[in-house]
Amino acid sequence: MSEGIERKIVTVKALTHKELAQMYGVSWSTFRNWMKRVEHGVGKKTGHFYHIHQVKKIFQLFGKPQKVVLTSNDIEDILSPKI
């Protein structure tokens, strides 16, 4: 791999409106307005979460987010050795 190129592995998982808004660097209400325009293609969230297939569709529609939100479980998975 060439120098200066960094590879990041992002695990797609069910996400909330708030988490997605943070990833795109916009307010919750702005993200909600974005979603109103594409809800017919993405579908309604179940409870508080968009499912994995919906999150993938959101990434396709709005592009790859610049910020990644990690939970404590994600950090533990990254730091713990895999056997």
ROLO-800856 format. One line per field, with one value per residue: residue in three letters; y, x, z of N, C-alpha, C in turn; residue number from 1. Coordinates in Angstrom, 3 decimals. Layout:
residues N
code: (Ala	...)
n_Y: (Y	...)
n_X: (X	...)
n_Z: (Z	...)
ca_Y: (Y	...)
ca_X: (X	...)
ca_Z: (Z	...)
c_Y: (Y	...)
c_X: (X	...)
c_Z: (Z	...)
pos: (NUM	...)
***
This chain:
residues 83
code: (Met	Ser	Glu	Gly	Ile	Glu	Arg	Lys	Ile	Val	Thr	Val	Lys	Ala	Leu	Thr	His	Lys	Glu	Leu	Ala	Gln	Met	Tyr	Gly	Val	Ser	Trp	Ser	Thr	Phe	Arg	Asn	Trp	Met	Lys	Arg	Val	Glu	His	Gly	Val	Gly	Lys	Lys	Thr	Gly	His	Phe	Tyr	His	Ile	His	Gln	Val	Lys	Lys	Ile	Phe	Gln	Leu	Phe	Gly	Lys	Pro	Gln	Lys	Val	Val	Leu	Thr	Ser	Asn	Asp	Ile	Glu	Asp	Ile	Leu	Ser	Pro	Lys	Ile)
n_Y: (-1.170	2.268	4.970	7.315	6.740	5.812	3.157	2.632	0.712	0.339	-0.654	-1.375	-0.736	-0.867	2.343	5.405	8.376	10.526	9.622	9.310	11.958	13.207	11.943	13.023	15.619	17.497	19.107	17.439	18.078	19.042	16.731	15.167	16.530	16.043	13.294	13.128	13.742	11.519	9.318	7.533	5.909	4.849	3.926	3.679	4.160	1.614	1.673	3.370	3.133	2.920	0.210	-2.008	-2.379	-0.090	1.919	1.524	2.278	4.978	5.902	5.541	7.399	9.920	9.992	9.016	9.397	11.926	11.845	9.414	7.640	6.109	3.600	2.568	-0.206	-0.690	0.329	-1.374	-3.759	-3.141	-2.762	-5.129	-8.227	-10.463	-13.852)
n_X: (0.847	0.519	2.397	0.930	-1.675	-4.505	-6.339	-9.606	-11.764	-15.124	-17.839	-21.050	-23.999	-27.155	-28.498	-29.314	-31.353	-30.021	-27.345	-26.718	-27.058	-24.958	-22.800	-22.937	-22.513	-24.518	-27.456	-29.961	-32.565	-32.147	-31.178	-33.458	-35.186	-33.874	-34.304	-37.082	-37.457	-36.481	-37.671	-39.472	-37.833	-36.025	-37.433	-39.402	-38.074	-37.573	-38.829	-36.426	-34.376	-32.651	-32.426	-29.735	-29.749	-31.160	-29.452	-27.274	-28.494	-28.998	-26.360	-25.687	-27.390	-26.765	-24.048	-20.763	-20.362	-18.422	-17.651	-17.254	-19.130	-18.351	-19.224	-18.882	-18.787	-17.908	-15.316	-14.181	-14.286	-12.458	-10.074	-9.710	-7.973	-8.316	-9.037)
n_Z: (0.000	-0.730	0.725	2.983	2.373	4.024	5.302	6.333	8.248	8.320	10.123	9.224	10.877	12.652	13.063	14.802	14.229	15.423	15.624	12.897	12.009	13.420	12.186	9.631	10.228	10.752	12.175	14.193	13.383	10.769	9.505	9.758	8.031	5.604	5.457	5.192	2.531	1.201	2.240	1.044	-0.510	1.283	3.473	6.492	9.789	12.266	15.364	17.146	15.376	12.198	10.083	9.019	6.149	5.453	6.376	4.675	2.265	2.822	2.970	0.294	-0.937	0.256	0.268	1.500	4.953	6.660	9.291	11.831	14.142	17.086	19.380	22.834	22.809	20.189	20.337	22.223	20.739	18.727	20.148	21.589	21.402	18.654	18.619)
ca_Y: (0.000	3.478	5.786	8.405	6.252	5.141	2.389	2.579	-0.296	0.827	-1.671	-0.802	-1.308	-0.071	3.641	6.316	9.679	11.351	9.122	9.636	13.411	13.483	11.464	13.956	16.949	18.392	18.977	16.387	18.548	19.090	15.358	14.739	17.111	15.270	11.976	13.273	13.769	10.218	8.255	6.535	4.995	4.245	3.278	4.248	3.467	0.753	2.198	4.486	2.772	2.509	-1.081	-2.017	-2.139	1.303	2.729	1.416	3.086	6.372	6.186	5.652	8.618	11.137	9.871	8.483	10.453	12.292	11.514	8.088	7.588	4.821	3.371	1.901	-1.589	-0.668	0.558	-2.626	-4.718	-2.745	-2.897	-6.484	-9.115	-11.513	-15.154)
ca_X: (0.000	1.338	2.470	-0.023	-3.041	-4.947	-7.563	-10.467	-12.813	-16.331	-18.877	-22.380	-24.920	-28.361	-28.156	-30.421	-31.322	-29.001	-26.031	-26.527	-26.881	-23.595	-21.870	-22.976	-22.157	-25.681	-28.337	-30.967	-33.709	-31.729	-31.158	-34.859	-35.709	-33.282	-34.933	-38.455	-37.428	-36.087	-38.272	-40.105	-36.800	-35.296	-38.395	-39.487	-37.251	-38.288	-38.487	-35.488	-33.251	-32.677	-31.747	-28.499	-30.019	-31.567	-28.245	-26.527	-29.211	-28.742	-24.988	-25.710	-28.089	-26.126	-22.598	-20.108	-20.207	-17.046	-17.392	-17.719	-19.488	-18.024	-19.745	-17.902	-18.679	-17.069	-13.930	-13.728	-14.051	-11.240	-8.902	-9.523	-7.363	-9.163	-8.364)
ca_Z: (0.000	-0.801	1.927	3.017	2.186	5.236	5.098	7.506	8.162	8.985	10.227	9.111	11.861	12.839	13.631	15.093	13.572	16.075	15.218	11.482	11.916	13.880	11.167	8.507	10.713	10.704	13.335	14.128	12.586	9.366	9.001	9.662	6.793	4.505	5.406	4.712	1.069	0.632	3.045	0.173	-0.997	2.407	4.370	7.838	10.775	13.195	16.691	17.073	14.523	10.799	9.977	8.235	4.725	5.329	6.561	3.415	1.276	3.200	2.542	-1.169	-1.318	0.766	0.214	2.692	5.963	6.990	10.697	12.229	15.555	17.682	20.717	23.691	22.327	18.994	20.770	22.839	19.650	18.009	21.012	22.107	20.395	18.070	18.710)
c_Y: (1.233	4.237	6.902	7.979	5.422	4.419	2.353	1.534	0.231	-0.294	-0.972	-1.523	-0.437	1.226	4.469	7.573	10.510	10.923	9.469	11.137	13.805	13.077	12.416	15.395	17.964	18.183	17.864	16.819	18.652	17.691	14.824	15.282	16.395	13.957	12.050	13.202	12.403	9.037	7.165	5.510	4.242	3.438	3.931	3.460	2.632	1.175	3.413	4.273	2.586	1.219	-0.983	-1.715	-0.700	2.236	2.693	2.289	4.575	6.777	6.338	6.984	9.884	11.109	9.360	9.608	10.699	11.888	10.135	8.121	6.189	4.743	2.686	0.443	-1.675	-0.534	-0.694	-3.680	-4.417	-3.044	-4.309	-7.378	-10.174	-12.827	-16.112)
c_X: (0.892	1.316	1.444	-1.466	-3.414	-6.248	-8.333	-11.535	-13.995	-17.352	-20.228	-23.280	-26.160	-27.978	-29.414	-30.286	-30.158	-27.592	-25.730	-26.302	-25.465	-22.578	-21.804	-22.685	-23.281	-26.524	-29.352	-32.127	-33.364	-31.732	-32.577	-35.489	-35.149	-34.035	-36.376	-38.503	-37.140	-36.724	-38.913	-39.085	-36.084	-36.229	-38.367	-38.606	-38.153	-37.884	-37.597	-34.397	-33.611	-31.886	-30.559	-28.764	-30.458	-30.359	-27.401	-27.168	-28.988	-27.345	-24.919	-26.316	-27.319	-24.608	-22.040	-19.934	-18.736	-16.674	-17.953	-17.972	-19.189	-18.641	-18.669	-17.723	-17.788	-15.602	-13.373	-13.424	-12.752	-10.000	-8.665	-8.931	-8.351	-8.396	-9.017)
c_Z: (0.000	0.516	1.830	2.799	3.405	4.930	6.403	7.256	8.968	8.956	10.163	10.094	11.930	13.555	13.860	14.246	14.112	15.646	13.764	11.287	12.345	12.831	9.978	8.933	10.608	11.956	13.104	13.236	11.099	8.771	8.836	8.372	5.563	4.326	4.914	3.190	0.453	1.361	2.185	-0.336	0.101	3.292	5.740	8.789	11.680	14.597	16.531	16.031	13.059	10.734	9.019	6.761	4.483	5.459	5.290	2.338	1.559	2.759	1.022	-1.609	-0.947	0.683	1.527	3.713	6.298	8.409	10.991	13.727	16.067	19.072	21.546	23.270	21.095	19.380	21.413	21.777	18.915	18.848	21.506	21.030	19.933	18.097	17.752)
pos: (1	2	3	4	5	6	7	8	9	10	11	12	13	14	15	16	17	18	19	20	21	22	23	24	25	26	27	28	29	30	31	32	33	34	35	36	37	38	39	40	41	42	43	44	45	46	47	48	49	50	51	52	53	54	55	56	57	58	59	60	61	62	63	64	65	66	67	68	69	70	71	72	73	74	75	76	77	78	79	80	81	82	83)
***
